[in-house]
Every structure is written in C-alpha cells, then in structure tokens.
C-alpha cells in the first residue's frame, strides 16, 4: 500500500498552518462544521482510517519526483541546521534534534512530508537502494546501538551525509567512508511513495496528522 507523505507545507515559522493538501485530508476526516469531536463520534475509526489510506494513495505517486526535483533545496535546508545540538526526543531546532527528528524536521519543513518518528520505521518507507545508487536526498541508515536501523541521516552527495549523531554533539556532515560509519552502514532508502509499514504504524502516522491538525486550529 503506498504511503502518502505530502501532508503539511512550509513550517519555517513553526506555525503549523494548513495547506491545500492538508485541507483535502481534513475534508476526508472531519465533519462539515470542522468539529473534531463530532467527527470522531459520527465517523467510525475504521472509516476514517480507510479515508486516510485512500488520500495517501491519491498523492503518493508525486513523492519521488518532488524529492528528486527539490533535492538541492532539501540539502540546503539541512545544511542550515548544522550546529544545532543533539537532544533526545526533541523535534525543533530551538530545543535540539536527535537523529530521526532531524531528518523528520528537514523533510517536513522543506517538502511538507511527514515521516514516521523512529528511524526503524523510516527504514521501511520508500524503496531500498544500493550504496552505489545513492543520490542527494536519500536516507542512509546505521547500526549505532547494536540495533539495525537505529540511526538515520540524509545523503548529500560526494559520499557524505548530514545527521545529528549523538549526545554531546551537534548536526554535522560526516563521510560514509570513515571507519566508524562504514562498518555500521545498514542500507539506504529512496522516498518513492511506497512503504512496508504495517497497519498499526500507518495508523500511528495518520494519528499524528490529526494531532497536528488540531494544533493548527488553536493558532
């Protein structure tokens, strides 16, 4: 089943404003009066989930072209975050970013794509590619905690990637060929609109969309 990532557009001011795509999603999942409570009461959970999946299917085919066409913008945005300190379970540059939240922030802020929160879940989004196929904007994964896909970064070209490594460090560019990262390389994914997420993980992502929509209404 294709996974739609085009959910929210520019969040540079962190205002979480609704976009046209997001409004379309809202139309699928809320009542006419935009009352979340009413929608939850009237529309069965299963129906809401199916509506979300249908919307995902309608827009996911645009994902690959968008990432490829805007890879330079994506990398430039990632570079702007260099120096932001590592902080576990934080999601905004002002407070810090951990490995997966850095990747999630850049993709959401620049391309409006909402990725799963955990690196292990990100490793099942898109299609797997070989190391010799890497292009700027691809996700690269590493085993840094004796766990597969426990760390993620964004490939920037020339055998380099940008990431938020660990406690006591900050967002930086590293070389895939260095001894440490070379032996921990776990694979790479290209965001092409496909995924291997199970229904529970896909539902978790859709729930995050709903939460962001509620927050935007209070702004």
C-alpha positions in Angstrom: 0.0 0.0 0.0 1.5 3.4 -0.9 2.2 5.8 1.9 1.5 9.5 1.4 4.0 11.9 2.8 2.6 15.2 1.4 0.8 16.4 4.4 2.0 19.8 5.6 3.8 22.6 3.8 6.2 25.3 5.0 6.5 25.2 8.8 9.5 27.6 8.9 7.8 29.7 11.5 6.5 26.6 13.2 3.0 27.9 12.8 1.7 24.6 11.5 -0.6 26.2 9.0 -2.9 24.1 7.0 -2.1 23.7 3.3 -4.3 22.8 0.4 -3.3 19.1 0.7 -3.9 19.2 4.4 -7.3 20.8 3.9 -8.1 17.9 1.5 -7.1 15.4 4.1 -9.3 17.3 6.7 -12.2 17.1 4.3 -11.9 13.4 4.3 -11.6 13.0 8.0 -13.8 15.7 9.7 -17.4 16.7 9.9 -18.7 19.7 7.8 -18.5 22.0 10.8 -14.9 21.1 11.3 -15.7 19.8 14.8 -13.1 17.1 15.6 -15.2 15.8 18.5 -18.3 15.4 16.2 -16.3 13.7 13.5 -14.9 11.2 16.0 -18.3 10.5 17.2 -20.0 10.2 13.9 -17.4 8.5 11.7 -16.2 5.0 12.8 -12.5 4.7 13.3 -12.2 2.2 10.5 -13.9 4.5 8.1 -11.6 7.4 9.0 -8.6 5.1 8.5 -9.8 3.9 5.1 -10.4 7.6 4.1 -6.8 8.4 5.1 -5.4 5.5 3.2 -7.4 6.5 0.1 -5.9 10.0 0.3 -2.5 8.6 0.8 -2.9 6.5 -2.4 -4.1 9.5 -4.4 -1.0 11.7 -3.7 1.9 9.2 -3.1 2.8 9.0 -6.7 4.0 12.6 -6.6 6.6 11.9 -3.9 9.5 10.6 -5.8 9.5 13.4 -8.4 9.2 16.0 -5.7 12.1 14.7 -3.6 14.3 14.4 -6.7 13.3 17.8 -8.1 13.9 19.5 -4.8 16.9 17.6 -3.5 19.1 20.7 -3.7 16.6 22.7 -1.6 16.3 19.8 0.8 20.1 19.6 1.3 20.4 23.4 1.6 17.8 23.3 4.4 19.6 20.5 6.1 22.8 22.5 6.0 21.2 25.4 7.6 20.6 23.3 10.7 24.3 22.4 11.1 25.4 23.2 14.6 22.1 22.6 16.3 22.8 20.4 19.3 21.7 16.8 19.7 18.9 16.4 22.1 17.0 13.1 22.6 13.3 13.1 21.7 13.3 16.8 20.7 11.7 17.9 17.4 12.5 21.6 16.8 15.9 23.2 16.2 15.3 25.7 19.1 15.4 22.9 21.6 17.7 20.5 19.8 17.2 17.5 17.4 18.0 13.8 17.7 18.9 11.6 14.7 15.5 10.8 13.4 13.8 14.1 14.4 16.5 16.0 12.4 15.6 14.0 9.3 11.8 14.4 10.0 12.2 18.1 10.6 14.0 18.8 7.3 11.6 16.8 5.2 8.5 18.4 6.8 9.9 21.9 6.8 11.2 21.9 3.2 9.0 19.5 1.4 5.9 19.1 3.6 6.4 15.4 4.1 5.6 13.8 7.4 7.8 10.8 8.1 7.4 8.3 10.9 9.1 9.4 14.1 11.5 6.4 14.6 14.5 5.6 12.4 13.4 1.9 12.4 10.1 2.9 10.9 11.7 5.3 8.4 13.8 2.3 7.2 10.5 0.8 5.8 9.5 3.9 3.9 10.3 4.1 0.2 12.4 1.6 -1.7 15.8 0.1 -0.7 18.7 1.1 -2.8 22.3 0.1 -3.1 25.2 2.2 -1.8 26.4 2.7 -5.3 23.0 4.1 -6.3 22.9 6.9 -3.6 21.6 10.3 -4.7 21.2 13.5 -2.6 18.1 13.3 -0.5 18.2 9.6 0.0 18.0 8.3 3.6 21.0 6.4 4.9 20.8 4.1 8.0 23.3 2.8 10.5 23.6 0.3 13.4 24.9 2.5 16.2 23.3 0.8 19.2 23.7 -2.8 18.3 20.3 -2.5 16.7 19.6 -2.4 13.0 18.5 0.9 11.5 19.0 2.6 14.9 20.3 5.8 13.3 19.4 7.8 10.1 20.9 10.6 8.1 20.4 12.4 4.7 22.8 11.7 1.9 24.2 14.9 0.5 26.5 13.6 -2.3 30.2 13.0 -2.7 30.0 10.1 -0.2 28.9 12.4 2.6 25.8 12.6 4.7 24.3 15.0 7.2 22.9 13.9 10.6 22.6 14.6 14.3 24.9 11.9 15.7 24.7 11.6 19.5 24.5 13.2 22.9 27.2 15.9 23.3 27.4 16.6 19.5 25.5 18.7 17.0 24.2 18.4 13.4 27.1 17.9 11.1 28.4 16.3 7.9 30.3 13.0 8.0 31.9 10.7 5.5 30.3 7.4 4.7 33.8 6.0 4.0 35.1 6.7 7.5 35.9 3.6 9.6 33.2 4.2 12.1 30.3 4.8 9.7 31.5 2.5 7.0 31.3 -0.6 9.3 27.9 0.5 10.7 26.2 1.3 7.4 22.8 -0.6 7.3 21.4 0.4 3.9 19.6 3.3 2.2 16.1 4.2 1.1 14.8 6.4 -1.6 11.4 8.0 -0.9 9.3 6.9 -3.8 5.8 6.8 -2.2 6.0 3.1 -1.2 6.3 1.6 2.2 6.5 -1.6 4.3 4.7 -0.1 7.3 2.1 -2.3 8.9 -1.4 -1.1 9.6 -0.6 -0.1 13.2 2.4 2.0 12.1 0.4 3.6 9.3 -2.4 4.4 11.8 0.2 6.0 14.1 1.3 8.3 11.3 -2.3 9.2 10.5 -3.0 9.9 14.2 -0.1 12.3 14.2 -1.7 14.1 11.2 -4.9 14.5 13.2 -3.0 15.9 16.2 -1.2 18.5 14.0 -4.5 19.5 12.5 -5.9 20.1 16.0 -2.9 22.2 17.0 -3.2 24.3 13.9 -6.8 25.2 14.8 -5.7 26.7 18.1 -3.2 29.1 16.4 
